[in-house]
Amino acid sequence: MIASISSAILHGVEGRPVSVEVHASEQGLPGFMIVGLPDAAVRESRDRVRAALLSSGFEWPQRRMTVNLAPSGIKKGGVWLDLPMAVGVLVASEQLPVRCANGKAFVGELGLDGALRQVPGIVPLAAVLSDRDVVVPSSCAAEAALVAGGKIRAASGLAELVEALQERTPWDKVVHGERAAPLPQLDLSDVRGQLAGRRALEVAAAGEHHLLLVGPPGSGKTMLATRLPGLLPPLGPKEALEVMQAWSAAGLRVPGGGFPERPPFRAPHHGATEVALVGGGTAWLRPGEVSLSHCGVLFLDELGEFPATVLDSLRQPLEEGVVHVSRARSSADLPARFLLIGAMNPCPCGEGSVAGACRCSDRDRARYTRRLSGPLLDRFDLAVSLSRPDVEDLVTGSPGEPSEAAAERVSFARLEAAARGVRCNSELPMSSLEELVPLTPEAAALLERRLRSGVLSARGFHRLRRVARTIADLDRAGPVVGERQVAESLSLREARATLLVEART
């Protein structure tokens, strides 16, 4: 007898349907063979399925069992196919009626005792199988229900699942449509002084412009960066689903659980490898930090300590908003539209901006700043130098403006960008800049002088116009961008020029 059970495997952050075909033959020696390009984890399913069936009170058929994973030309990996194999064996050996598996798909890992265990990537897997009832482990049913709704069926063990399929017992209860628990947001009012840093943070949030903060230890770089998510607008339904798929594919849960409402914030250690940052791997193309920060913020603290090759791997995702991972047998596109915030010291000892305090040689300073290549620095729309706050600001200064007030201005700027047909001003097409970012004669002359002096590249020129557009929106200055907005956008790039000079010395 032949049984065909629907399932799915994970590829990048997307699910791919797979049909698990099980053939039970009376002819030939008893055995269990898996074909269809299985990897080591799938081949090991044979022993897990056998132990789970016996532990759950079922018989292991003394027949020649052949399992085909279709389509056969795609390599299959992971533990998602344990459950469909077990159901296929039960149907093929006539221990379970065929009708019980009709119109259903199965995804789950089996324990040796027959327990159903949580699997990574349940959100994209359930999404690709949403045209039928999806049977999943109870431990990940609520997460799957966010994308598949009432078609999710849950069980905690193989024996209970078979009883529910035969309508002898009810399915485990599934909680539908839960929202992520609200997480406390850090407020910008905690920051004393640092007016330039606060302004740069607001411009970065309003236009989604990448920001580099340079300053000695204790200048508030990390404090500013961690308060950026509180300025960003909440996620829309489409963005929230994309975030959930990326986190689920990485085997993680969104902070707070449920359907995310706030943009994610990721801050990997500077020892992260290139694969950990941009994603990839061998059989399982796992999302990296740039995908986990999709629709949110990627904060790279101690930017000068990251290996140069790791930093340069960010250049393509920053331009295209996606990571193209290619391997010999497979390739995948991983989402990577994020706001990059970098923080670094002016030199290895950290005191380079304090007169007479730096202990670094010119060679050490050049080697430190050279890790940030010119093309990567050119992708930072904003680069601000910070100094330690004044003592008066720390001791007797009043609290700064709260995040709520700045978030209102950011929201207005985002609405203005939406009226132009984009999410934010950093996405304005180059072909439309003349129309959408008209300049006064004084502003155009200022930009021309900077171009002729070699301070700006062609990419920097277009990025600077987008920043000026964002500043004008924040100031509610109207459709025409003036000299003041262009001058401010130039001042918010000054630290970049300093770093380039030091890297060349």
Residue, then its C-alpha position, 0 to 999 in steps of 0.5 A: m500500500i502507498a500513503s502520501i502525506s503532505s508536509a514542508i521543509l524550511h529553505g531560508v525564511e520560506g517554507r517549501p511543500v514536500s510530499v512524504e510518500v511511503h510504500a509498504s511491500e510484502q516482497g523483499l526483506p524487511g527494511f526502511m529506506i529513505v530516498g529523495l536527497p535526505d540529509a543526515a538528520v532526515r536519515e536518522s528519522r528512521d530510528r526516531v520514528r521506529a522508537a516513537l511508534l513502538s513507545s506509543g503502542f503501535e506495531w513496527p511493520q515487518r515489511r520493506m518500507t520505502v519513503n520518498l521525499a518529493p520533489s526528489g531533486i531538492k535536498k531535504g534537511g531538518v527534523w520537520l519530516d519525523l511526524p509525516m513519516a510516522v503517519g505515513v507508516l501507520v497509513a501504509s501499514e493499515q494501522l490508520p485509515v487513509r481518510c484520517a490523513n486526507g486534507k491534512a499536513f503534518v510537521g513535527e519532531l518525534g521523541l523516542d517516547g512518542a512526544l511531539r517536540q517544537v521545531p524551528g521555522i513553524v511560521p513559514l512552514a504553516a504559512v505555505l501549508s495554510d490551504r489545509d489543516v496543519v497538524v503541529p506539536s502543541s508547543c508551537a501551535a499558538e505561533a503557527a496559528l498566527v499565520a494559519g488561523g483555525k486550520i491548526r491542529a495540535a497534539s502533544g504526543l503520537a498516540e494522542l494525535v492518532e486518537a484525535l485523527q480518528e475523532r475519538t478524543p479532541w485536539d489540544k486547545v490552540v490559542h489564536g491571534e495572541r499579540a506580543a506582550p508590550l515590552p518597556q521602551l527606553d526613553l530619550s529623556d534619560v539622555r542629558g545634553q548631547l543635542a547633536g546626537r539626539r538630533a541625528l537619532e531623530v533624523a535617522a528614525a524619520g528617514e531611516h538613514h544609517l547612523l555612525l556615532v563616534g566618541p570616547p567611552g562614556s559619551g552616550k553612544t550606546m545610550l542613544a542607540t538603545r533608545l532609537p526603537g522608541l522613536l520608530p513607528p509600529l510595524g504594519p501587518k505585512e512587516a510583522l509577518e516578515v519579522m515573525q518568519a525570519w525569527s521563526a526560521a532562526g529558531l527564535r521567538v519574537p521578544g514578548g511572544g506572539f505577533p510583534e508590534r514594535p520593530p526588532f532591535r539586535a546588537p551582536h557582539h563584535g566577535a560575530t562571524e560573517v555567516a552569523l551576521v549576514g546568514g548562510g550555512t551549509a544544508w540549513l541556510r539560517p538567517g543572520e543578524v541582518s535578517l533578525s533586525h529586518c524592519g528594525v534596528l541593527f546596532l553594531d557597538e565597538l564597530g572598529e573591533f569587527p573584522a573588516t571582511v565582516l563589515d564589508s559583507l554588509r555593503q550589499p544588504l545595505e543597498e538592496g535590503v536583501v541577502h542573496v546566499s548562494r551555495a553549490r546545491s541551493s540558494a536563498d534570498l533572506p530579508a535584510r531591510f534594517l536601519l544600521i547604527g554603528a558606534m565606535n571610539p575615535c581610536p583604540c584607546g578611546e581617548g582620541s578626541v580628548a586633547g593630550a589623553c590619547r596613547c595611540s600611535d598614528r599607525d595604530r589609529a590608521r589601522y583601527t579606522r581602516r577597518l571601515s572601508g570607504p564604500l562602507l563609510d559612504r553608506f552611512d548617511l549620518a556620522v556624528s562625533l560625540s564628546r562626554p556630556d558636561v558635568e552641569d548637564l549630568v548633575t543639575g541638568s533637567p531631563g531631555e525631551p521625551s521620546e514621545a515628542a520626538a516620535e510625533r515628529v518622526s511619524f509626521a515625516r514618515l507620513e510625508a514620505a508615504a505621500r511620495g509613494v515610499r516608506c521613508n525618504s531613504e528609499l526615494p528613487m534617484s530618478s525622482l530626486e529633482e522632482l521630490v527634493p527641489l533645492t533653492p539656488e543657495a542650497a544647490a550652490l552649496l552642494e555643488r561646491r562640496l562636489r567640486s571639492g571632492v568631499l562628496s561622492a556621487r552616492g553621497f550626493h544623492r544620500l545627502r539630498r535625501v537626508a536634507r529632505t528628511i530634515a525639511d520634513l521634520d522642520r515642516a519647512g514645505p516642499v522646497v529644501g533650503e540652504r539651512q537643511v542642506a548645511e545641517s545634513l552636511s554637518l551630520r556627516e563631519a565625523r565620516a570625513t575625519l575617519l577617512v583622513e585618519a585612515r589615509t595617514 
